[in-house]
Every structure is written in C-alpha cells, then in structure tokens.
Amino acid sequence: MSLIEPVFAAHASLLNDEALGRAALRKASWRLIPLIALGYGVAYMDRVNISFAALQMNRDLHFSASIYGFGAGLFFVSYAACEVPSNLLLYRVGARRWFARIMFTWGLLAMGMMFVRTPPQFYVMRFLLGMAEAGFFPGVIFYLAQWFPAHMRARAISRFYISLPIGSVLMGLIAGSLLELQGRAGLAGWQWLFLIEGLPAIVLSLVFLLYLPTGPVEAKWLTDNERQWILYHVNQEGPVDVHSINIFRALSDRRVWQVSLILLSMLTCAYTLTAPAILKAITALSNRNVGFLVAAMSLLGAPCMLLNAMHSDRTRERYFHVAIPFLIMAVCYAVGGLTTVSFLAVPALALAALSYYSLQGPLLALATSFLNGKSAAAGIATMNTIGILGGFIGPYWMGLARDHTGTYQPGLLALIIPSLLAATTVFVMRSKSRTGGRQTIVGK
C-alpha cells in the first residue's frame, strides 16, 4: 500500500466526487496555465526570433547560411547538456524559484544578443542562452503532471503549449515592424528585435517568483478538499513509494528512449516549418509580409493543437493522434522539396506546421504516462535532452543545404526521413503496449 493512502482513506466519498474534482482542476487551470503559457510563449520568441533577425543580421555581419545555422543550433546543444541537471535542481528547490531564475537569466542574455558582431560572439551567446533556458519546458511538463491526472493531461499540456503557436503569431506580427526600426537611435532593426523581445522575460521572472505555487500543497486558493482530491488522483495513477529512487530505472526504460527518438525527429523538422528565410525564398515577400504569413500559419495551428488533444483525451488514445500527423508531415515535405512553386510549396509547409502543432498534446501526455515522482523529473528531462538536439540538426542541416545547393529544397526533401522514423517508432510503441501491458516507473 502506498504511504499516502491512509491520509485519504477517511475522505473516500469526497475523493470520488466528480463535481469537487472539476472545481479543483478548473481552479488549477485558470490560476496556472495562463501564466505558464505566457512564460513559455516569451521563451519561444526569445529562442527563435533569431530566424527573423537573420533577415538583416546575416547581411550586416556577413554571416553565411552555414554560420547562421550552426550558431542558431548551438542553443540546443547547451540546452540539451543542461536539461537533466536543471530539472533535478527544479525538483530540489521548487518550481517557483527555479522558473524565476531561468526566466531572468535568459531575458538578460536574449537582450545581450544585440551586441553580437562576429561569428565566435554569435556562437558563445547562443550557447549561453541555451544554458540559461535549459529545464524550463521539461520542468513545466513535470510541474503540470503534479496537478492534472493522466486522463486530463493532454488537454492541460495543450492549453499551456498553445503559447507556441500564439508566440509565433505575435513574433510574426511584430518582428517585421521591429526590423523596420533600422537606424533608430543608431541601432539596426535586428538589434531592436533582441532588445524589445528580451524585456518581458525579466518582468515575468518576478511574477513567477511572487505568484506561482510550488505544488498543490502550497496553493492557498484551493480548499482542503480540493487539494486532497488533486493529490489523491494524481498519485492514484502513478503510486509513489517514497523510499525508492528509480532515476536509473527510468533512464534504462526503452520507452524513455523511444519518446526521445520521436522528439529528436520532431524537432529536427520543427524549425523549418515557419522559417522566415525559407518562406522568403519561396515567396519573395517583404520581411513584414513574411511575418504576417508566419503569423497566419501559427494562428491556424492553435485550434489544431487543442482539438487533437481534446479528441485524444476523450478517446484515451495517444498513438494514432501522434503518428498520423507525422505521416502528413512526410507527405508535405515531399511536396515542398520537389517544387518551388509558391502556391504548392507554401500550403504544404503550412499543413506540415499544423500537423506539428496538433501532435504536441498527445505526445507529451504519452511521455508522462509511464513516469512518476523523481523518475519523471529525470525521465522527462532525458527525453527533452535528446529531442532538443533536433533543434541543432535542423537549422544546421538547412544552412548546409542552402550553401551547397543554392536552394532549401534538398534540405526539405531529406526531412521525410525523420518524419517517417517518428511515425514508425510510435507504431512500435503501440504494438509493445498492447502485447506487454503498461507499467509505471515510480520514484520519489
């Protein structure tokens, strides 16, 4: 018997009260998810605004596509290297303080990108930015898993992760205008972009420190019964033995590495989907209009993300909700890689982007379905550590393809491989789950 069970035994009728559960989760959703989503949206903008800055920066600093791709990707190398220790520190010091530290340091470094002048400086700053932000995303997934039972998790994750397409919308809408501040106060447009988009992270770090509870126990806005309902139902789906430490068991589980491979494939593809340079090469639009195009594609991604997650939770099925979008992405890359005709290539890249957004909630819910406690902190960080390396592979590969062939088409065509690899891995996991049953890895 779990050590937590006697605490809840006297409240069995309340703990099975569906109305109480809905009230508790509604409060958690409204109190936590908008703030976390805002934080991640700012993080995403500071991570990928380099793609818009490159429209001017590469010309001003004489960076080739390969130099840019290598530097842009270095963010993900240091991010990956620091993921596991960052998530374990989050487990030790608490989400509130650790999230605030992450946001403050990445905000300063994001603003510091405006002082870059040479390729080595560019490489160092991107590397440091990755170190600063490491742990935020897997930390959020681990944090939400402490608040929402598994059958509600895809929706909770998608509601927070909707900040990704919304962040892309905002970046698309404002980045072009910021680039047009060229010459104001002696700064280039790309310098204004880094300066203005880095400030919100510093402000939000203080909000997180003052407002965010470390877990349900610290949430003063929950009643005692609501707090007990959340703690009981979260632990019921993944019982915790407080005397066991199964980090190494989590890291040796094949499912951790399978999800890691899926994430690696996904993120190798992700940073090409709405890349301004690729869209500009295909369409020959102005910087501002490319921004509007990115915004439109991302705006359509938000309902796709929510609807697929809701259907996945309703049917309690994860695998097909992840695999089918990957198969669609493979077809879209084939179209985008075989033609430069904008009325074919742009819709193909847009559909690939919508597929990418739609698979997020089910995939991340799948990643938390077999880990619990400290194992979750280590396991989720490990998955993201390996997966995030795709953020280095994707931009660097596309830069090499552009420099050696003069076009992005061969790079896009090659992305069929990771898309199909991810879909195949999902189907293998599904087959193993049906024949081997489900086992939760626990550990405090």
KOLVEX-885069 format. One record per residue (C-alpha): residue number from 1; residue in one letter; x, y, z. Coordinates in nm, 2 decimals. Example, Ala and Ser with C-alpha at 12.3 -4.5 7.8 and 13.67 -1.06 7.14 Angstrom:
BEGIN
{r 1, A, {1.23, -0.45, 0.78}};
{r 2, S, {1.37, -0.11, 0.71}};
***
This chain:
BEGIN
{r 1, M, {0.00, 0.00, 0.00}};
{r 2, S, {0.13, 0.35, -0.08}};
{r 3, L, {0.21, 0.56, 0.22}};
{r 4, I, {-0.03, 0.83, 0.10}};
{r 5, E, {-0.34, 0.61, 0.10}};
{r 6, P, {-0.42, 0.62, 0.48}};
{r 7, V, {-0.42, 1.00, 0.46}};
{r 8, F, {-0.71, 0.99, 0.21}};
{r 9, A, {-0.90, 0.68, 0.34}};
{r 10, A, {-1.13, 0.89, 0.56}};
{r 11, H, {-1.23, 1.11, 0.27}};
{r 12, A, {-1.32, 0.84, 0.02}};
{r 13, S, {-1.66, 0.99, -0.07}};
{r 14, L, {-1.51, 1.33, -0.13}};
{r 15, L, {-1.22, 1.20, -0.34}};
{r 16, N, {-1.47, 1.03, -0.57}};
{r 17, D, {-1.68, 1.35, -0.60}};
{r 18, E, {-1.67, 1.45, -0.97}};
{r 19, A, {-1.80, 1.80, -0.90}};
{r 20, L, {-1.52, 1.86, -0.65}};
{r 21, G, {-1.26, 1.74, -0.90}};
{r 22, R, {-1.40, 1.96, -1.18}};
{r 23, A, {-1.38, 2.26, -0.94}};
{r 24, A, {-1.03, 2.18, -0.83}};
{r 25, L, {-0.90, 2.13, -1.18}};
{r 26, R, {-1.08, 2.44, -1.31}};
{r 27, K, {-0.91, 2.65, -1.05}};
{r 28, A, {-0.57, 2.50, -1.13}};
{r 29, S, {-0.63, 2.56, -1.50}};
{r 30, W, {-0.72, 2.92, -1.46}};
{r 31, R, {-0.46, 3.00, -1.20}};
{r 32, L, {-0.16, 2.82, -1.35}};
{r 33, I, {-0.19, 2.76, -1.72}};
{r 34, P, {-0.22, 3.12, -1.85}};
{r 35, L, {0.09, 3.23, -1.66}};
{r 36, I, {0.29, 2.93, -1.76}};
{r 37, A, {0.17, 2.97, -2.12}};
{r 38, L, {0.28, 3.33, -2.12}};
{r 39, G, {0.62, 3.24, -1.99}};
{r 40, Y, {0.67, 2.97, -2.25}};
{r 41, G, {0.55, 3.20, -2.53}};
{r 42, V, {0.81, 3.45, -2.43}};
{r 43, A, {1.07, 3.18, -2.41}};
{r 44, Y, {0.98, 3.05, -2.76}};
{r 45, M, {1.00, 3.40, -2.90}};
{r 46, D, {1.35, 3.46, -2.75}};
{r 47, R, {1.46, 3.12, -2.88}};
{r 48, V, {1.35, 3.16, -3.24}};
{r 49, N, {1.35, 3.53, -3.30}};
{r 50, I, {1.70, 3.47, -3.44}};
{r 51, S, {1.52, 3.34, -3.75}};
{r 52, F, {1.37, 3.69, -3.81}};
{r 53, A, {1.68, 3.88, -3.70}};
{r 54, A, {1.88, 3.67, -3.96}};
{r 55, L, {1.69, 3.85, -4.24}};
{r 56, Q, {1.90, 4.16, -4.16}};
{r 57, M, {2.18, 4.03, -3.93}};
{r 58, N, {2.33, 3.79, -4.18}};
{r 59, R, {2.37, 4.07, -4.43}};
{r 60, D, {2.50, 4.32, -4.18}};
{r 61, L, {2.75, 4.09, -4.02}};
{r 62, H, {2.84, 3.89, -4.33}};
{r 63, F, {2.72, 3.55, -4.19}};
{r 64, S, {2.67, 3.27, -4.44}};
{r 65, A, {2.38, 3.03, -4.41}};
{r 66, S, {2.61, 2.77, -4.25}};
{r 67, I, {2.74, 3.01, -3.99}};
{r 68, Y, {2.39, 3.12, -3.91}};
{r 69, G, {2.26, 2.76, -3.90}};
{r 70, F, {2.55, 2.64, -3.67}};
{r 71, G, {2.51, 2.93, -3.43}};
{r 72, A, {2.13, 2.91, -3.42}};
{r 73, G, {2.16, 2.54, -3.35}};
{r 74, L, {2.42, 2.58, -3.07}};
{r 75, F, {2.14, 2.70, -2.85}};
{r 76, F, {2.00, 2.34, -2.84}};
{r 77, V, {2.34, 2.18, -2.77}};
{r 78, S, {2.39, 2.36, -2.44}};
{r 79, Y, {2.02, 2.34, -2.37}};
{r 80, A, {2.04, 1.96, -2.41}};
{r 81, A, {2.35, 1.93, -2.20}};
{r 82, C, {2.19, 2.12, -1.91}};
{r 83, E, {1.84, 1.97, -1.92}};
{r 84, V, {1.88, 1.68, -1.67}};
{r 85, P, {2.07, 1.87, -1.40}};
{r 86, S, {1.83, 2.17, -1.44}};
{r 87, N, {1.53, 1.95, -1.40}};
{r 88, L, {1.67, 1.78, -1.09}};
{r 89, L, {1.75, 2.12, -0.94}};
{r 90, L, {1.39, 2.22, -1.01}};
{r 91, Y, {1.28, 1.91, -0.81}};
{r 92, R, {1.51, 2.01, -0.53}};
{r 93, V, {1.45, 2.38, -0.50}};
{r 94, G, {1.09, 2.40, -0.63}};
{r 95, A, {0.93, 2.52, -0.95}};
{r 96, R, {0.86, 2.88, -0.84}};
{r 97, R, {1.22, 2.98, -0.76}};
{r 98, W, {1.37, 2.77, -1.05}};
{r 99, F, {1.14, 2.90, -1.32}};
{r 100, A, {1.20, 3.26, -1.20}};
{r 101, R, {1.58, 3.21, -1.22}};
{r 102, I, {1.56, 3.06, -1.57}};
{r 103, M, {1.35, 3.35, -1.70}};
{r 104, F, {1.57, 3.62, -1.55}};
{r 105, T, {1.89, 3.49, -1.69}};
{r 106, W, {1.76, 3.41, -2.04}};
{r 107, G, {1.60, 3.75, -2.06}};
{r 108, L, {1.93, 3.92, -2.00}};
{r 109, L, {2.11, 3.70, -2.25}};
{r 110, A, {1.84, 3.74, -2.51}};
{r 111, M, {1.88, 4.12, -2.49}};
{r 112, G, {2.26, 4.07, -2.50}};
{r 113, M, {2.23, 3.92, -2.85}};
{r 114, M, {2.21, 4.28, -2.98}};
{r 115, F, {2.59, 4.33, -2.91}};
{r 116, V, {2.70, 4.03, -3.13}};
{r 117, R, {2.94, 4.13, -3.41}};
{r 118, T, {3.15, 3.82, -3.50}};
{r 119, P, {3.07, 3.45, -3.56}};
{r 120, P, {3.25, 3.35, -3.23}};
{r 121, Q, {3.05, 3.60, -3.04}};
{r 122, F, {2.73, 3.47, -3.20}};
{r 123, Y, {2.82, 3.11, -3.11}};
{r 124, V, {2.90, 3.20, -2.75}};
{r 125, M, {2.58, 3.40, -2.69}};
{r 126, R, {2.36, 3.13, -2.84}};
{r 127, F, {2.54, 2.86, -2.63}};
{r 128, L, {2.49, 3.07, -2.31}};
{r 129, L, {2.12, 3.14, -2.40}};
{r 130, G, {2.06, 2.76, -2.43}};
{r 131, M, {2.22, 2.70, -2.09}};
{r 132, A, {2.00, 2.97, -1.93}};
{r 133, E, {1.68, 2.84, -2.07}};
{r 134, A, {1.75, 2.47, -2.01}};
{r 135, G, {1.50, 2.29, -1.80}};
{r 136, F, {1.21, 2.53, -1.85}};
{r 137, F, {1.00, 2.32, -2.09}};
{r 138, P, {1.05, 1.98, -1.93}};
{r 139, G, {1.01, 2.14, -1.59}};
{r 140, V, {0.67, 2.27, -1.69}};
{r 141, I, {0.57, 1.92, -1.81}};
{r 142, F, {0.68, 1.77, -1.48}};
{r 143, Y, {0.51, 2.06, -1.29}};
{r 144, L, {0.17, 2.01, -1.47}};
{r 145, A, {0.19, 1.63, -1.41}};
{r 146, Q, {0.17, 1.71, -1.03}};
{r 147, W, {-0.16, 1.90, -1.08}};
{r 148, F, {-0.35, 1.71, -1.35}};
{r 149, P, {-0.44, 1.33, -1.36}};
{r 150, A, {-0.32, 1.14, -1.67}};
{r 151, H, {-0.66, 1.14, -1.84}};
{r 152, M, {-0.67, 1.52, -1.83}};
{r 153, R, {-0.30, 1.58, -1.91}};
{r 154, A, {-0.31, 1.61, -2.29}};
{r 155, R, {-0.57, 1.90, -2.26}};
{r 156, A, {-0.37, 2.07, -1.98}};
{r 157, I, {-0.05, 2.04, -2.18}};
{r 158, S, {-0.21, 2.16, -2.50}};
{r 159, R, {-0.36, 2.46, -2.32}};
{r 160, F, {-0.02, 2.56, -2.19}};
{r 161, Y, {0.15, 2.47, -2.52}};
{r 162, I, {-0.09, 2.67, -2.72}};
{r 163, S, {0.15, 2.95, -2.63}};
{r 164, L, {0.38, 2.81, -2.90}};
{r 165, P, {0.16, 2.90, -3.20}};
{r 166, I, {0.04, 3.21, -3.03}};
{r 167, G, {0.41, 3.31, -2.96}};
{r 168, S, {0.47, 3.25, -3.33}};
{r 169, V, {0.17, 3.47, -3.42}};
{r 170, L, {0.29, 3.76, -3.20}};
{r 171, M, {0.65, 3.72, -3.33}};
{r 172, G, {0.53, 3.72, -3.69}};
{r 173, L, {0.31, 4.03, -3.63}};
{r 174, I, {0.58, 4.24, -3.45}};
{r 175, A, {0.91, 4.11, -3.59}};
{r 176, G, {0.87, 4.27, -3.93}};
{r 177, S, {0.78, 4.61, -3.77}};
{r 178, L, {1.08, 4.59, -3.53}};
{r 179, L, {1.31, 4.52, -3.82}};
{r 180, E, {1.18, 4.84, -3.98}};
{r 181, L, {1.32, 5.04, -3.69}};
{r 182, Q, {1.65, 5.02, -3.88}};
{r 183, G, {1.87, 5.31, -3.78}};
{r 184, R, {1.66, 5.44, -3.50}};
{r 185, A, {1.88, 5.56, -3.21}};
{r 186, G, {2.18, 5.42, -3.40}};
{r 187, L, {2.06, 5.06, -3.38}};
{r 188, A, {1.99, 4.81, -3.65}};
{r 189, G, {1.65, 4.67, -3.68}};
{r 190, W, {1.77, 4.32, -3.56}};
{r 191, Q, {1.92, 4.49, -3.25}};
{r 192, W, {1.58, 4.64, -3.17}};
{r 193, L, {1.43, 4.30, -3.21}};
{r 194, F, {1.66, 4.14, -2.95}};
{r 195, L, {1.63, 4.44, -2.71}};
{r 196, I, {1.25, 4.46, -2.70}};
{r 197, E, {1.17, 4.09, -2.71}};
{r 198, G, {1.41, 4.01, -2.42}};
{r 199, L, {1.25, 4.25, -2.17}};
{r 200, P, {0.93, 4.05, -2.10}};
{r 201, A, {1.12, 3.75, -1.96}};
{r 202, I, {1.28, 3.97, -1.69}};
{r 203, V, {0.94, 4.11, -1.59}};
{r 204, L, {0.78, 3.77, -1.58}};
{r 205, S, {1.06, 3.62, -1.37}};
{r 206, L, {0.94, 3.85, -1.08}};
{r 207, V, {0.57, 3.75, -1.14}};
{r 208, F, {0.66, 3.38, -1.13}};
{r 209, L, {0.86, 3.43, -0.81}};
{r 210, L, {0.57, 3.61, -0.63}};
{r 211, Y, {0.27, 3.42, -0.77}};
{r 212, L, {0.34, 3.06, -0.87}};
{r 213, P, {0.29, 2.78, -0.60}};
{r 214, T, {0.55, 2.51, -0.60}};
{r 215, G, {0.27, 2.24, -0.59}};
{r 216, P, {-0.09, 2.17, -0.48}};
{r 217, V, {0.01, 2.17, -0.11}};
{r 218, E, {0.12, 2.54, -0.13}};
{r 219, A, {-0.19, 2.66, -0.33}};
{r 220, K, {-0.38, 2.88, -0.09}};
{r 221, W, {-0.66, 2.92, -0.35}};
{r 222, L, {-0.76, 2.55, -0.32}};
{r 223, T, {-0.98, 2.43, -0.04}};
{r 224, D, {-0.86, 2.14, 0.17}};
{r 225, N, {-1.09, 1.90, -0.01}};
{r 226, E, {-0.99, 2.02, -0.35}};
{r 227, R, {-0.62, 1.99, -0.26}};
{r 228, Q, {-0.67, 1.64, -0.13}};
{r 229, W, {-0.87, 1.54, -0.45}};
{r 230, I, {-0.58, 1.65, -0.67}};
{r 231, L, {-0.31, 1.48, -0.46}};
{r 232, Y, {-0.50, 1.16, -0.44}};
{r 233, H, {-0.60, 1.13, -0.81}};
{r 234, V, {-0.25, 1.23, -0.94}};
{r 235, N, {-0.09, 0.97, -0.72}};
{r 236, Q, {-0.35, 0.70, -0.78}};
{r 237, E, {-0.25, 0.69, -1.15}};
{r 238, G, {0.11, 0.66, -1.06}};
{r 239, P, {0.16, 0.53, -0.70}};
{r 240, V, {0.47, 0.66, -0.52}};
{r 241, D, {0.69, 0.46, -0.29}};
{r 242, V, {0.87, 0.74, -0.10}};
{r 243, H, {1.16, 0.51, -0.01}};
{r 244, S, {1.25, 0.43, -0.37}};
{r 245, I, {1.47, 0.62, -0.60}};
{r 246, N, {1.43, 0.49, -0.95}};
{r 247, I, {1.61, 0.75, -1.17}};
{r 248, F, {1.83, 0.49, -1.32}};
{r 249, R, {1.54, 0.26, -1.38}};
{r 250, A, {1.37, 0.55, -1.57}};
{r 251, L, {1.67, 0.61, -1.78}};
{r 252, S, {1.70, 0.24, -1.87}};
{r 253, D, {1.34, 0.21, -1.98}};
{r 254, R, {1.31, 0.16, -2.36}};
{r 255, R, {1.00, 0.39, -2.37}};
{r 256, V, {1.21, 0.69, -2.25}};
{r 257, W, {1.45, 0.64, -2.54}};
{r 258, Q, {1.17, 0.57, -2.79}};
{r 259, V, {1.00, 0.90, -2.69}};
{r 260, S, {1.34, 1.07, -2.71}};
{r 261, L, {1.38, 0.95, -3.07}};
{r 262, I, {1.03, 1.08, -3.16}};
{r 263, L, {1.11, 1.42, -3.01}};
{r 264, L, {1.45, 1.43, -3.19}};
{r 265, S, {1.28, 1.36, -3.52}};
{r 266, M, {1.00, 1.61, -3.45}};
{r 267, L, {1.24, 1.90, -3.35}};
{r 268, T, {1.47, 1.83, -3.65}};
{r 269, C, {1.17, 1.91, -3.86}};
{r 270, A, {1.01, 2.18, -3.64}};
{r 271, Y, {1.25, 2.47, -3.70}};
{r 272, T, {1.20, 2.46, -4.08}};
{r 273, L, {0.82, 2.48, -4.07}};
{r 274, T, {0.78, 2.85, -4.04}};
{r 275, A, {1.14, 2.96, -4.10}};
{r 276, P, {1.12, 3.32, -4.24}};
{r 277, A, {1.42, 3.26, -4.47}};
{r 278, I, {1.27, 2.96, -4.64}};
{r 279, L, {0.93, 3.14, -4.68}};
{r 280, K, {1.10, 3.45, -4.82}};
{r 281, A, {1.30, 3.24, -5.07}};
{r 282, I, {0.98, 3.07, -5.19}};
{r 283, T, {0.75, 3.37, -5.20}};
{r 284, A, {0.99, 3.67, -5.24}};
{r 285, L, {0.77, 3.87, -5.00}};
{r 286, S, {0.89, 4.16, -4.79}};
{r 287, N, {1.01, 4.10, -4.43}};
{r 288, R, {0.68, 4.24, -4.29}};
{r 289, N, {0.47, 4.02, -4.52}};
{r 290, V, {0.67, 3.71, -4.44}};
{r 291, G, {0.60, 3.79, -4.07}};
{r 292, F, {0.23, 3.81, -4.15}};
{r 293, L, {0.25, 3.47, -4.33}};
{r 294, V, {0.42, 3.31, -4.03}};
{r 295, A, {0.15, 3.46, -3.80}};
{r 296, A, {-0.13, 3.32, -4.02}};
{r 297, M, {0.02, 2.97, -4.02}};
{r 298, S, {0.07, 2.98, -3.65}};
{r 299, L, {-0.28, 3.11, -3.58}};
{r 300, L, {-0.43, 2.82, -3.76}};
{r 301, G, {-0.21, 2.59, -3.55}};
{r 302, A, {-0.37, 2.68, -3.22}};
{r 303, P, {-0.71, 2.52, -3.28}};
{r 304, C, {-0.54, 2.21, -3.44}};
{r 305, M, {-0.34, 2.17, -3.12}};
{r 306, L, {-0.65, 2.20, -2.89}};
{r 307, L, {-0.88, 1.98, -3.10}};
{r 308, N, {-0.64, 1.69, -3.14}};
{r 309, A, {-0.56, 1.70, -2.77}};
{r 310, M, {-0.92, 1.70, -2.67}};
{r 311, H, {-1.00, 1.41, -2.90}};
{r 312, S, {-0.70, 1.22, -2.77}};
{r 313, D, {-0.82, 1.27, -2.41}};
{r 314, R, {-1.18, 1.19, -2.49}};
{r 315, T, {-1.08, 0.86, -2.66}};
{r 316, R, {-0.79, 0.80, -2.43}};
{r 317, E, {-0.58, 0.71, -2.73}};
{r 318, R, {-0.23, 0.86, -2.79}};
{r 319, Y, {-0.05, 0.67, -3.06}};
{r 320, F, {-0.26, 0.74, -3.37}};
{r 321, H, {-0.30, 1.10, -3.26}};
{r 322, V, {0.08, 1.13, -3.28}};
{r 323, A, {0.16, 0.90, -3.58}};
{r 324, I, {-0.09, 1.04, -3.83}};
{r 325, P, {0.04, 1.40, -3.81}};
{r 326, F, {0.40, 1.27, -3.87}};
{r 327, L, {0.28, 1.09, -4.18}};
{r 328, I, {0.11, 1.40, -4.31}};
{r 329, M, {0.44, 1.59, -4.24}};
{r 330, A, {0.63, 1.34, -4.45}};
{r 331, V, {0.40, 1.40, -4.75}};
{r 332, C, {0.42, 1.78, -4.71}};
{r 333, Y, {0.80, 1.77, -4.71}};
{r 334, A, {0.79, 1.57, -5.03}};
{r 335, V, {0.57, 1.84, -5.19}};
{r 336, G, {0.78, 2.12, -5.05}};
{r 337, G, {1.11, 1.96, -5.15}};
{r 338, L, {1.00, 1.88, -5.51}};
{r 339, T, {0.87, 2.22, -5.61}};
{r 340, T, {0.95, 2.59, -5.57}};
{r 341, V, {0.60, 2.70, -5.70}};
{r 342, S, {0.47, 2.91, -5.41}};
{r 343, F, {0.10, 2.81, -5.44}};
{r 344, L, {0.21, 2.44, -5.39}};
{r 345, A, {0.51, 2.48, -5.15}};
{r 346, V, {0.35, 2.73, -4.91}};
{r 347, P, {0.03, 2.53, -4.84}};
{r 348, A, {0.24, 2.22, -4.80}};
{r 349, L, {0.46, 2.38, -4.53}};
{r 350, A, {0.15, 2.53, -4.37}};
{r 351, L, {-0.01, 2.18, -4.35}};
{r 352, A, {0.32, 2.04, -4.20}};
{r 353, A, {0.31, 2.32, -3.94}};
{r 354, L, {-0.05, 2.24, -3.85}};
{r 355, S, {0.04, 1.87, -3.81}};
{r 356, Y, {0.34, 1.96, -3.59}};
{r 357, Y, {0.12, 2.17, -3.36}};
{r 358, S, {-0.16, 1.91, -3.34}};
{r 359, L, {0.06, 1.63, -3.22}};
{r 360, Q, {0.21, 1.82, -2.92}};
{r 361, G, {-0.05, 1.75, -2.65}};
{r 362, P, {-0.09, 1.37, -2.72}};
{r 363, L, {0.29, 1.32, -2.75}};
{r 364, L, {0.37, 1.50, -2.43}};
{r 365, A, {0.09, 1.32, -2.24}};
{r 366, L, {0.23, 0.99, -2.37}};
{r 367, A, {0.57, 1.09, -2.24}};
{r 368, T, {0.44, 1.14, -1.88}};
{r 369, S, {0.21, 0.84, -1.88}};
{r 370, F, {0.47, 0.59, -1.75}};
{r 371, L, {0.68, 0.81, -1.52}};
{r 372, N, {0.61, 0.93, -1.17}};
{r 373, G, {0.79, 1.13, -0.89}};
{r 374, K, {1.16, 1.19, -0.92}};
{r 375, S, {1.17, 0.94, -1.21}};
{r 376, A, {0.95, 1.19, -1.40}};
{r 377, A, {1.19, 1.47, -1.34}};
{r 378, A, {1.48, 1.27, -1.48}};
{r 379, G, {1.29, 1.08, -1.75}};
{r 380, I, {1.12, 1.39, -1.89}};
{r 381, A, {1.45, 1.58, -1.89}};
{r 382, T, {1.63, 1.29, -2.06}};
{r 383, M, {1.37, 1.28, -2.34}};
{r 384, N, {1.39, 1.65, -2.39}};
{r 385, T, {1.77, 1.65, -2.38}};
{r 386, I, {1.79, 1.41, -2.67}};
{r 387, G, {1.49, 1.55, -2.85}};
{r 388, I, {1.61, 1.91, -2.83}};
{r 389, L, {1.93, 1.82, -3.03}};
{r 390, G, {1.70, 1.81, -3.33}};
{r 391, G, {1.69, 2.19, -3.29}};
{r 392, F, {2.06, 2.19, -3.37}};
{r 393, I, {2.04, 1.93, -3.65}};
{r 394, G, {1.75, 2.10, -3.83}};
{r 395, P, {1.89, 2.46, -3.87}};
{r 396, Y, {2.25, 2.35, -3.94}};
{r 397, W, {2.13, 2.09, -4.20}};
{r 398, M, {1.92, 2.35, -4.38}};
{r 399, G, {2.21, 2.60, -4.37}};
{r 400, L, {2.45, 2.35, -4.53}};
{r 401, A, {2.19, 2.25, -4.79}};
{r 402, R, {2.14, 2.62, -4.88}};
{r 403, D, {2.51, 2.70, -4.91}};
{r 404, H, {2.59, 2.38, -5.11}};
{r 405, T, {2.30, 2.38, -5.35}};
{r 406, G, {2.17, 2.74, -5.36}};
{r 407, T, {1.82, 2.63, -5.25}};
{r 408, Y, {1.64, 2.49, -4.95}};
{r 409, Q, {1.46, 2.21, -5.15}};
{r 410, P, {1.71, 1.93, -5.09}};
{r 411, G, {1.70, 2.00, -4.72}};
{r 412, L, {1.32, 1.99, -4.71}};
{r 413, L, {1.32, 1.67, -4.90}};
{r 414, A, {1.55, 1.50, -4.65}};
{r 415, L, {1.31, 1.57, -4.37}};
{r 416, I, {1.09, 1.30, -4.49}};
{r 417, I, {1.33, 1.06, -4.32}};
{r 418, P, {1.28, 1.18, -3.96}};
{r 419, S, {0.91, 1.22, -4.01}};
{r 420, L, {0.87, 0.86, -4.11}};
{r 421, L, {1.11, 0.74, -3.84}};
{r 422, A, {0.90, 0.91, -3.58}};
{r 423, A, {0.58, 0.76, -3.71}};
{r 424, T, {0.73, 0.41, -3.72}};
{r 425, T, {0.86, 0.45, -3.36}};
{r 426, V, {0.51, 0.55, -3.24}};
{r 427, F, {0.36, 0.24, -3.40}};
{r 428, V, {0.63, 0.02, -3.24}};
{r 429, M, {0.54, 0.16, -2.90}};
{r 430, R, {0.17, 0.10, -2.96}};
{r 431, S, {0.24, -0.26, -3.05}};
{r 432, K, {0.46, -0.32, -2.74}};
{r 433, S, {0.19, -0.15, -2.52}};
{r 434, R, {-0.08, -0.39, -2.65}};
{r 435, T, {0.13, -0.70, -2.60}};
{r 436, G, {0.33, -0.61, -2.29}};
{r 437, G, {0.08, -0.41, -2.09}};
{r 438, R, {0.15, -0.08, -1.92}};
{r 439, Q, {0.39, -0.03, -1.63}};
{r 440, T, {0.45, 0.29, -1.45}};
{r 441, I, {0.80, 0.37, -1.33}};
{r 442, V, {0.79, 0.53, -0.99}};
{r 443, G, {1.03, 0.70, -0.77}};
{r 444, K, {1.04, 0.99, -0.53}};
***
